[in-house]
Amino acid sequence: MKKMSSKNNGCLTQRRRCPCGDEQCCIRLDENEEDISMDPSALSEPNLMQGAQHITAEATAVDAPYVGKSFRTDDEAQEYYTNFARKNGFAIRRERSKGNPAHPLGVYKRELVCHRAGVSLPRKTVELKRQRNKKSSRCRCEAQMIIKKNVLKGTSCWIVVHFSNEHNHELLDSEEVRHLPAYRNIPPAVRERILFLSKAGCTVNLMMRALEMERGAKPGHLTFTERDLRNFLQANKGIDRETEGSELLKACKAMRDKSSDFCYDYTLDANEKLEHIAWSYPDGVHAYKVFGDVVIFDTTYRLYAYDRPFGVWFGMDNYGNLIFLGCVLLQDERPASFRWALQSFVSLMDGKFPQTIMTDLDMGLREAMMSELPNTKHAFGIWYVTHRLSSWFSTLLGSQYNSFMNAFHQVYSLENENDFVQQWGHMVNEFGLASDRHIAILSLYQSYWALPFLHGWFLGGLTTSSSMSIKPFFRGFLNAQTRLRDFVEQVGVAIELQNQAGEEATMRQNYQNVKIKTCMPIEEHCSSILTPYAFDMFQKELISSTQFAVYESQRETYLVRHRLKADGGYIVQCFPSEQELCCSCKGFESCGILCSHTLRVLSLKNCFMLPDRYLLMRWRRESSLFPKSSGYNYRSQALRSLSSIIIQESSITKDRFNYVQWHMSKLLTHVRNMPTVDEAISDMETVTSVDTTVSNRRSRARLRKVKSVVEMSNETQELSKTQTFSETLELSELP
């Protein structure tokens, strides 16, 4: 049984500073908002329901779940059920789960139950040592929601396969339900405020009254009690900000002594205290050498216990996996601090400058970029822009807000700069926002975030409004008790697990069948060179190219226009002898994949293979960061990934199942008859200092989530002895 934890118990909290510069203007973040976790390990689950409707937790958040309802992640499903439970007078918890990160299928089933389900658990403490004898609230309630993983066309989601809302106890009203432990939490922004008030010498009673007034809540109507506040302050008493910096430096030096590839940089203030520090692990430096063309610098989080900005550099590999590059802990958010961070990043990455850096709408960071990286394109990630729109305009526009968001996305997706300027002005006037200071900021810096102004700058396909957050990297590894001296090790654990997930996702993609949709030779040619992720982008462009008409305007120059349009279009220049292609849309320059306009011209000229220069190494299979070696760990991971694909494919029909079962039995017999020379010592991958540190941290069992991953060998062996093919077939059957 797994205890449900609060989402807001981590040590990272999002910054609230608004780019308009007004100290009274803060970015309001939804306390129930969950970061979108890009879980690569979810790409190979068996199909449970082919036609399930995909519904997000934001839509009709209090409607009753039903069988067939779909969610992007299990966290999103839990969030939905939590909202429903709170509205209806009860709380929920996670009960049983099937699978684990070490299992070939991952975690594929979860049971979410009423908080009063089951029977009381036996006490672990001796009766005499109990402080109180509290009666258990569990009464065998059978209300529950069961979800299973489903993969449809390469995209994973979680499907509700069973739902019951029959309770055998009275449900609470809105006043009573908020006192349940599951709904009592201190939001990150409030934690920062509490620490500030505590530093100012305020008593607990005074803090409660001040927070109630600031948030407009009636006495006793905050999301936490006075006791919760006292417990929070008690947990933070052990933090010594004066000495923690030196402890963090010692931890970095120890890591460097164990591995010369671990790199870090730091500065001290006038009092010889730690001011700024940046570091990167060996895998991050190597990843940057291959995929350092576009970098995301996320500075939207702080360590609230230390009141320090925390930034992370990450990017995307050729399989669409997020990759960690480095991180930085700063003293403050002044432009000088950001300048130091950028200088250190380039230094840690052996002096190589990225082509593009995508950041939040931070004017201090923008100033630092102009000073330190003048030749690097600076763009504001669209996900950072859309993240702020609710705080800026939802209250102001009221019922018109949804219409505004639809208009915003339509204008953002325009392809022409003049069209954008014209439609943007029309949208601003339509919603009466001409005098709004936030609209003025977006208008002034439109060349940093608006898609038409970014054409020609390499963005690696990162132009959608999907969340690109650092939170999924560290979820479950950093908490309120994490000290600076442990920070480097904990981040190393998180990154190691993230790299394992990326390696597994890479293997699974390679085992998936690539489906040819057009039967064009050029498509077949690219399918064998590009990664599945990159090939999917290419395939979409190729299919879209069939909608265009081509007109030769002059020698080797063509006008490409959509078949339903009578004007406009794009100019494509094609010089076969020089193998040079150029389109006015600059699609290839933006994402490294030839655009549909160019592909249409190539098909007209009977081109059956793309020139090598237009199949970038960045998107080729051989550029993968994985496998790192061909040793034991790689072989074990490869076999697990292959087995999950075999299970998925062979369970579809009875004939497939019988065929695979017969051959697997023969294969097992053959393998058992092979020599059993132990190569574990000679062929085992060399463990770096970072790996050693990760292993040490895992052995302490501070995080059960980590323990379940690293202790995979025993569980996998036990699974191989007990799990039959009939059990495997049952996993993929329709509920």
N, C-alpha and C positions, 0 to 999 in steps of 0.2 A: 504494500500500500504506500502510495506516495502522497506526502502532505502537500497541499496546494500552497504555493508561496505567492506573495504579493509581487506585482510587477514593479512596484516602486521601491523595492528594498535594495536596489543597487546603489553604488557610490557615485554613479554618474547622473547628473541632472542637466536638463537642457537650459541653455542660456536664454534669458528673456529680453536682452537688450534689443531695441528696435533700431534699424538703420536710419530712421528719421532724426535721431539725435535727441528726441524729447525724453527726459528722464522719467516722466510720468507715463510714457507710452511703452507698454510691455507687450510681449508676444504671449497671448493666452494660449496655452496648450491644453488639449483635452486630457484630463487626468486618466481617462480610460483608454487613451490611445495606445495602440500597440504597434511597435515597429514591424514592418514586413520582413519576415525572415526568408532569405533566399536559401532554401534547404536543398542543396544538390543531391542529398541522399534520397530524396523522395521521387526520383525520376523513374524508378523501375518497379513500382508497385503493381500488383495485378489489378485488372479492371474489375470493379465491383458493380458499377452501374454505368452503362454507356450514355444514357440520356439524361443524367442529372443536371438540374438547373443550377448554375453558379450564382450564388447570392452572397454578398458581403455582409459583414456584421454591422456596417453602418446603416444598411437599409432595413427599415422596420425592426429596430433593435429589440423591441419587446414583444413581437409576435411569437406565438408558440412554435417551437421547432416541429418538424414533421419528417417522416421517412422520405429520403431522397434529397433533402436540403443539403447544399454543398457549401464548403468553406475552403479558402485557400490553404490554411494551416490548421493544425489542431489547437494552437493558441487562439486563433480567431473563433473557432467553434466554442471553445471554453468561454471566451469573452461574451459571445452571443448568449450562451446559456446562463452565464452569470447575470447579465442584464435582465434576462427573462425572470430568473429566480428572484432577484431583488425587487422587481416590479410586483411579483406575486407572493412575497412574504416568506422566502426561505433562502438558504445559501446552498452552495454546491461544493463538492471536493472531487478530486480525482480518486478513483477506486483502483480497479485493476487495469493493467495494460498488457498487451501481447507484443512480443518482439522487443528488441533493444538495439542500440547503435551497432552492436557487434553482430547481430543477426543478418543474414543475407537480405532479408526483406525490411530491415530496420524495424521501427515501431509502427505497426500496421493497424492496431486497434486500441481504443481507449474507452473506458467506462467512466462517465461523469454522473455522480449520484447526489441525492439530497444529503445535506450535512447531518441528517438524523438517520441515515441508512446504516444498516449493520447493527452489531451489538457492541457493548463497551469493551475496550481492550484492557487486558490485565496491566496493572501498574508495574513499572519497572523498579520503583523505589520501595524500600522496606516500609511497612505500615507506620512504624514509629517515627520515621524520618519525614513523613508527609507534613506539609505545612497546613493543608486543609483537606477535607474529604469531600470533594465536589462530585455531585452525582452526574453521571454521564447523560447526555441528551439523546443518545442513539436509541431508537425504538423500532428498528427493522423496517423503516420506511422503504418502499420499493420504487419511488420516483427516480427515474434515471434517463440519461441519453447516451446511447452507444454510437460511436463513430468509427469508420474504417477508411483506410486510404484507398484512393482510386487513381489510376493513371489513364488519361484519355489524350491521345495524340501527343504523347511526350510531356504533358502537363499534369502535375499531381494535384490532388485536392482531397478533402476529407468529406465523406458522405455520412449522413445520419441513417443508420440502419435499424435503429430501434429507439422509440421515445415513449415514455410513460410519465404522466403527471398526476398519478394517483397517490395521494399522501394519506397516512394513517394518523396524522396529528394535526393540530390546529395551525393554520398559517398566520404569520404575524402581519400587523398593519404597518404602514409606512414609517410610523414613529418608532415602532419596536424593532423593525428589521435592520435599521441603521446601526443598532447597538451590537449586532452580531460581529464576532471577531473578523469574519471574512470581509466585512465592509468598513472596518475601522483601519484606516491607513493615513499616514502623513505624506501628502504629495511632496515631490522633490522641491518645488518652489517654496513651500511652507517650511521645509526643513532648513533651507538657507536662511529664511527669515527668522526662524527660532534660534539658530546659532548666532545670528547678528544681535537679536534682542538679549540673548544670554550673555554675550560679550559686553553688552552695554549695561549689564547689571540688573536686568529686569527679573522679577520673581515669576514663578510659574503661573500664579493667578493673574498677574498683570499681562503676561504673554497671552494667555487665553483670551482675556478681554480685548487686547489689541488685535489679535488675529480675527476674532469675531467681528470687530468693527471694520477691519480692512476688507474682509470678504463678504460683508453684509449679511452675516448669519445671526440668527437669534441665539441667545445664551444656551449652550448645550447642544447646538445643532451643527457643530463642525463634524468632519469625517473622522475625528479622533477625540479621545477623552483626555482629561487632565492626567490620568495615569499613563496613557500612551505617551504623552509629552514628557513626563518625568522619566519614563523608561528610555526614551530616545536620548535625552540629555545625559542619562547615566551611561549609556553605551558610548557616548562621544567624550566622556571624561578622560578616557585613557589615551586620547590623542595629544601628543606633544608636538606641536608644529615647529618648535625650535630645534628638535633633535631628529625629527623624521627625515628631513632633507639629507642630513649626513648619513643616515642609515640607508637611504636610497642610493646614494653615491657608493657606499660600501658594497651594496648588492650588485651594482653595475660593474664595479672593479672586479668583484669575484667572478662574475660571468665572463669578463674579458680575460681574466687569468686562465680560465678553463678552456676558452675558445678564442683564438685570435680573430675569428671572423665576426664575432659579436662586436658591434661598434656603438659608441655613444659620444655625446658632446655635451658640455655643460658650462655655465658661468656662475660666479659667486657675486653677491652684492658687496656693498662697502663693509658690512659686518661679517664677511666671510661665511655667510649663509647661502644655501642653494637658491639661485634665482631662476634659471631656466635649465632644463635638461631634455635632450632628445636622444632616442636610441632606436636601433634596428637589429633584427636577428639575421643570421646568415641567409635564410630562405628569402627574406625580404629584399636584401641587396641583390641576390641572384634574379629574383622575379623582376626587379626594376630594370635590370640590364636587358631583359627580353621584352617586357611590356611596360616600359616607362614612358611611352609616347603620350598617354593621357593619364593624369593623376587627379584623384579627388582628395581635397584637403578639408576634412570635416572638423570644424572648430566650434561646433554648436553645443558641446557638452563641457561641464565643469565637474571637478571633484568637490562636492559641496562640503565635505568635512574639512577640507583644507583651503577652500575658497580659491581654487586655482583653475584656470582654463586648461582643458585637455584636448589636444588635437591628434588626429590620426590621418596618415596618408595611406590611401589604398587605391587599387586599380582593378582592371578586369583582364583576365587571360583570354586565350583564343577559344576556350570552351565556355565562356560566359560566367566563369567563377570569379567571385570577388577575391582579391589577393591582398594581403596585408604587406605594407611596405615599411612603415615606421610610425613612431608616435612621439609626441612632445608634450611636456608639462611646463607651462609658462607661469610667470609671476603675476601677470596682468594681461589686459587686452589692448595695450597701447600699440600704435604702429611700430614703435621701436622693438617691442617684443616679437611681433609678427615678422619683422625684418630678420631678427636673429633666427627665428624658426626656419625661415626659407633658406638662409645662408647655411644653417646646420644640415638641412635636408640635402642640399646639393653636395655638401661636404661628405655626408654619410654615404651618398650614392656615387662616390668616386668622381665628383665634378661633372656628372652628366646632367644636362638640363632637359626637362620634359617639354614636349611641344605644346601641351595644353594643361592648365590646372583649373579645375572646377571647384568653386567654393560657395560659401553662404554669402548673402548680401551684407557684407561687412565693409564699411568704408575704410576702417583702419587697415584691414587686410588688403583692400584694393590699393591703398597708398603704398603699402609694403611691397606688393607685387610690382607696381610701376617702378619702384626704386631698385629692387633686387633682381627681378626677372623681366626686364623690359622686352626681351625677345621671345618670351613665352606668352602664348595666348591665354588671357584670363577670362573665364566665363563663369557666370552664376548658374549653378545647377538648377534646372527648372523645378525639381522637387523641393528645393529650398524656397523658391518663390511661392509655389502653390501652398506650401506648408503655412505660410503667413497670411494668406488671403482671408481665411476665416476670422482671424483676430482683427484684421483691418476693416472688413466690409460686412460680415454677417449681421452684426447689430445695426450697422448703418443702413443697410439695404433691406433687412427684414425678409419679407416674403419674396423679394426680387433677387435674393442672393443666388439661388440655384440657377436662375436665368442668366445672371451675371457670369457664373462659373462656366456655363455652356458657351456663352459668347467669348469668354477669355480663351478657352481651349481652341475654339475655331479660329480666332485671330492669331494665336500662337502658332498654329499649324500652317499658316499661309506660307507660300514659297517665295513671294516677291516682296522686296522691301517697301516699294511704293504702296502696294496693296495693304501691307501691314500698317503703315503710317495712316493711311486713309481710314481703314476699318477700326484701328485703335481709337482714333479721334471720334469716330462715330459712336463707338461703344461707350467711351467716357461721357460724351454728351447725353446719350440715351439714358444712362443711369445716374446722371446728375453728379458726376464725380470730378468735374473740371477743377474745383478748388481744393480737392483733397490732397494732403501733403504726401500720402503714400503713393497715390497715382502719379504725383509729380516725380517721385523717386524712380518708379518703374519707367516712366517716360524718359527721364534724363539718362538712365542707364540701360535703355532697351537694347543697345548693341551688345550688352553683356549676357543677355538671357533670351532674347527673342530669336526664334529659329531662323527667320530669313536673314538676320545679320550674322549668323554663325556659319553659313555655308562657306565651304572652302577651308575651314579649320578642322583639324582631325579631332573628333569627339568619341570615336570608337563605338558609335551607336548609342551613346548615353544621352539621348535627347527626349526621353519619355518622362512623365511625371511620377513614375514609380519611385518609391522611397529608396534612397541609397544611404543607409544609416550605419554607423559603427556599432549600434546597440546589439544587433545579432551576433557580432563577433564575441562580445563579452557577457552575454546573457547567461547567468548562472555561475559566473566565475568571479565577479567583483561584487562585493556587498558592502554594507555600511561599516563592517568591522575590518575591511581590507586596509592595511597600513601601507604607507609608502615603501617601507622596507621590503614588503612582499609584492609590491606592484609589478615589478619586472618579471618575477617568476609567474605570477598569476596570468599576466598578459601572455607570457610564453606558452602556458598551458592552453589558453584559449586559442591562440594562433595555431598551435600544433594540432588541436582537434579540428580547426577549420581547414587546415591543409589536408588532413586525412579525409575529410568530407569532400574536398575538391578533387583529390586523387581518385576517390571512389566514383564520383560523378563523371570524371573524365573516362574512366574505364567503362562505365555503363553506357556512356554515349557512343564509345567506339564499338561496343557490341550490338548496338541497336541497328536495325536494318535501315538503310537510307532509301527512301522511296522516290523514284524518278517519276515526275508528274507530267513532263512535256515530251519525253522521249527524244529530245534534241541532243545531238552529240556533245554540244557545249556543256550541257547539264551533266551528262555522264562523265565528262572529263573533269569537271570541278568536284564532283562527288568523291572522287578518289584522292583529292589533294587537300580540300578544305576540311576543317573540323565540322562536325555536325552542327554546331552553333553557327559558325560562319556560313556553312552551306545553306542553312535555313534562311539567312538574310539574302544570300544570292538567289535562292530559288524564288523567293517572293518578288524580287526585282525582275527575274526572268519571266515569271507568269504575268506580272504587270505589263511587261513590254508588249504583249500581244494586243494591248488596247490602243496602241499608238500607230499613227500613220506617218510615213516618211516621204519627204519631198526634197529632192536634190536641188539646192539653191545655186551652187557653183561646184567646181571640181573638188571632190573629197570633202565637201561641206554640205550638211543636211539639216533641214528643219524637221523636227520631230514634234508632232502635235497629237493630243488626245483625239480619238476618233469622233467624239461628241462635241468638240469645240471647233469654232470657225476661225478663231484668231489665237494669238499667243503662240506658245511652244518654246522649244529649246533648240539651240544650235549645237550640233555634234560635228566635230571634225575627226575624220578617220583617215590615217595614212598607213595603209597596210605594209608598204615597203619599209617604213621606219618603225612599225609596230607602235604607233603613237595614237592615243585616243584622248579626246577632250570634249567635255560637255559643259554647257553654260550653267547647269544646275550645280556643278561642283560636288556631285554626290560621292564620287570616288575619293576626292580629297577629304571629305567629311567622315566617312566610315571605312574606307579601304575596300569597299565592294563596288563593282561597276554598277552604275545606275541603269534603270529600265530603258532610258532613252538610247544610251550607248549600245545596250544589248540588242535593241530593235534594229539598229543600223548594222551591227555585226551579223545578225541573222539574214538581213537583206543581202549582204555581201558574201553569203555562204561561208561564214567563218565557223569552223567546227571545233576549234580549240582556242582558249584564251592565251594571249601572250603571257609569259612568265612574270613580266614586270607588273601585271595587273592581278596576280595571285600573290598578295603580300605574304612574306614570311610570318607576319604577325598572326595571320589567320590559318596557317598551314598546320597539319597534324604534327609534323616533325618539330615544331616550335614549342610543343607542350612542355610544361614544367615537370610533368609526370610521365613515366615513372622516374623516380630519383635513382633507382638502381634495379638490378635484376636479382636481388637477394631474397632472403626468406620472407621478409615483410611484403615485398612486392608480389611474390608468388601467391602468398596467402590472400592478399587483397584482390588480386586478379581472379583467383578461383571463386572467391565469394561473389564478386560482381558477375562473373560468367554464370554461376549457379542460379543467381536471382533471375537472370534473363531466361535461362533454360526453364525454370519453374514457371515464369510468366507465359512463355510461348507454348510449353507442353501441356499446360493445364486447360487450354482452350477447348480441346476435343478429346474424346476417349482414345481415338486412334493415335493422336500425338502422344498422349500419356503412356499408352502401352508400348509405343516405339521407344520412347526415351527411357522408360523403366527397364526394358530388356537390354538396351545398349549400356545403360548406367550399371546394371548388374554385371555385365561382361567386363566393363571397364574397371569396376571395383576389384573383380577377381584378378584381372591382369595386373593392376597396380600392386596388389598384395603379393604377387609372385615376383615382383621386381626386387633388385638388391636394396637392402635397407641401410646403406652407408649413411652415417650421421654427418651431414654437412652443416649442421647448425652453427658450429663454432667457426669454421673456416669461411662460411658463406653468409654469415649473419652481417647485416648492415652495421657499419661503424656508428656508434652512438656518440653524437656530439655533446658538448657541454650543455647546450640547451635541452637536448633530449634527456640528459642525466638530471637536469634540474626539474624537468617535467615529471620524470619518473619519481623523483624524491617527493615532489608535491603530491603526486597521486597516492604514493604509499602512505601518506599521512591521513588520507581519506577525509580531507576537509570538505570535499565536494563529492556527494554521492553521484552526481551526474558524470563527473570525470571517472570515478571508480568503475562505473558500469561500462565505460568505453575501453579503458586500458586493460581490464581483466576479461578480455574477450576470449582468450584462448581456451580456458576451462569450459566456458559456456558453449563455445563452438564445438568442442570435442564431445560434450554431453549431448548436444543437439544431434550430432552425426550418429550417435549410438541409438538414440531413442526415436527420432523423427522418421516416420515412414513416408513413402510416396503418397499414400492415401491421405495422410495428415496434410501434406503439402498441397494436394489437390483441394482439400477443404478450405484452405486459406483464400483461394481465388474464386470460390463459388459465390454465386449471388446470395445475399442474405435472405 
